[in-house]
Amino acid sequence: GTPVVGDTYTFKVTYADGSSENLNAAVTGVLNAFATNLSPAGTGVSLTPNFSWDYPSSASSYVYQFELDANNQTIWEIPQKHGGSNGFASTISPFITWDVDPTNSGDLPSSSYLTSGGLHANTSYDWSIAAYDANMNEAQVSVNFITGTASLSLPAGNTGYALINTLYEQSLNASGGSGSGVFTVNGTTIPQTGIGNAVSFTGNDGLQAYSTGSNTLYIVGTPTTAGNVSLTVSVIDSFSDTANQTYTLVVSSGPGTTGAHNSLLSGTYVCKFDGYNDSDGSRWTSLSSFVANGSGGISSGVWDMNSRDYSAAYGGTIASSSTYSVGADNMGVMTMHTTQTVGGTGTNTNTFAIAVNDANGATSTATEFRMVESDDVGASPTNQHGTGDCYLASTSAFALSTFNGGLVFSQNGESGSGVPEGSLILLSASSGTVNSGYADQLKAGSADSNLTFTGGSFSTPDSTYGRSTLTLNASGGSGTFAVYLIDANRGFVLEISDQKAQSGDLRKQQQSSYSDANLSGPAVFYNQEYFWNTGSNTAFGYKGEINQVSFNSAGTMTLNADYSDINGTYQANTETGATGTFTFDSSNPGRATVPFGGSEIGYFYFFDHNSALYMSSTFAGGDLASGWLEPQTQTTFTDAAVAGNYMFGMLPVLEPTTSIPIGEISQLSNGTFSGDVTLGGQGSFSYDQSIASTTYAWDTTAPNTGSFLEGSGSSGTSCIVISSTKDACIINTDNPPSVMILQQ
């Protein structure tokens, strides 16, 4: 029983010579610091249990230690007995969540005894709470529990849509259980030997399956018949626990393959594509221009491409055998057959899912479409993926005179060593000759620098594709860029003189000089940001943000609505009322700087009223951001005023494993959203899946800013109206975050 003061105990002491004696001792004090009501105890306990107890009276007089043991082996201690800590205080809640250390000392379950992130099934464990007084006297209480049978399960639902004759990959994860699961599909045992040994199964329709020796099953292949593929999946773990689930894969022959809206793509389209190589996460970027014939064919085209993984910039042609198909929902597919003629030789085929804008009905010509690569899946992935944005070109602007006057352009991507970097460049040109120029160069973790250009030249643009070459000269050397014109005011630029992924947007300046007078009224400011660790040379976080601002014609910008996602943490209207003051550079028309506090400086290169390319850095902290300032031309913020069919896609994504969406959204005048989405990424592709209908509402905490919220909080999306046909949005708790554009 529990000792009390006055109790007497007898001890038998045996000495080294073999003699012994009985000694008596009385209890003169009791350490009454036992915790009570320890849980869990007994049988059938979870494999990832939480632990709770009641503190003794005068709990703050003691410090405590938690310990979990099995088979005379300590699995988890908080704090570790020899970790330099004397315990944790009673101010910590008497509750420990599995795999969470409330002392933040890093003492997490790390024993090799643990499997699959939890304990063994049907196994006995002991755990204890010990209390220590100031003299390190100890009072300990412990209980025993036995874990239950492993709850092995497979996710419910279906495996989505793969498009017919298109590469497909999907994974299914078994949860719970112990050890590594062995799968069967339609009665066929799937070996745990990886993708190189994928096997067929009954009723597969061109599909195969493989496992990597974990609890994940992969379904890969190219389905060849439209219809439903039934998949009966079973898994058994090392304790012979089993789980079964039936899935249906819908193999679609459309709507993207029907060609119902092929006429939407007609004319010359100019595209910028940004992506990643799977092998090392390096970035690549490309520009292309091609002619679509309005009936599913591509007559010809050209392309340029660059990456730090290449020995030189690549370039070549697009073959007339390339095709596209657009369905009645404006979603479709595109197959590009290319030949390399610059930086090497060879041929290649790539496939893409596309989403087409259609503001004026099916009889009009699409002015823009989005792309996502769809072929980085299956038993033979392309080992690269990415997303692109394409615009209908005005071929009448494919002339040297288009470059006359002031120009600004951005360069975004990474350095030859993989560090995020960018630059903003402004030029003054006439008759193909660069008369002057200036650049701000920003690199994560480094001090900003600038460059003055001493000359340069544009080549005459190709009359069919609008491709030109720009050479810029500076005191430190020269650089060469591929320039693809879209129209008289827009284009894309890609650096081809160095081996790195650097590309961006070109804009024609609409004024010869810029001042505070160019800043008036409302605008939308959106950007994406890297948080860079200069020590490890890696990103430790990302940010996406959208803001509604207003200008007072005197150089001051006021923040009226702001929404941000930082590594999956959502913030709304936390900085409203903040201001920034613009300083225009009289020597370089259109260039302006804004101090944002601390070491952060924002650089804005203006090309029109309230219109600028943007970059900023805080080199002391390693951060680098880029984005846009656009005038907010829509002033009526009602459901009816913004109703319409929107194509959507992301700005170039910041992280190589991000799943990239493109699709179509119907924003209705009754306050609801619905649509379809295609997702592509590293080793994954899912085509044209329905988006559940949701509601949206104007943000009453930021009135008259054009801000609306779809869903709520962690499951919602925040948007700001830019014009009657364009919105900027963030998915509130996406990780990594990104900025999404909706465009009619």
Salt bridges, closest charged atoms under 4 A:
GLU67 OE1 - LYS81 NZ 3.41
ASP274 OD2 - LYS272 NZ 2.66
ASP278 OD1 - HIS385 ND1 2.88
ASP304 OD1 - ARG467 NE 2.69
ASP376 OD2 - HIS385 ND1 3.76
ASP389 OD2 - ARG370 NH2 3.49
GLU414 OE2 - ARG308 NE 2.60
GLU421 OE2 - LYS500 NZ 2.97
ASP440 OD2 - ARG591 NE 2.61
ASP487 OD2 - ARG490 NH2 2.88
GLU545 OE1 - LYS543 NZ 3.85
ASP585 OD2 - ARG591 NH1 3.11
GLU630 OE2 - LYS726 NZ 2.93
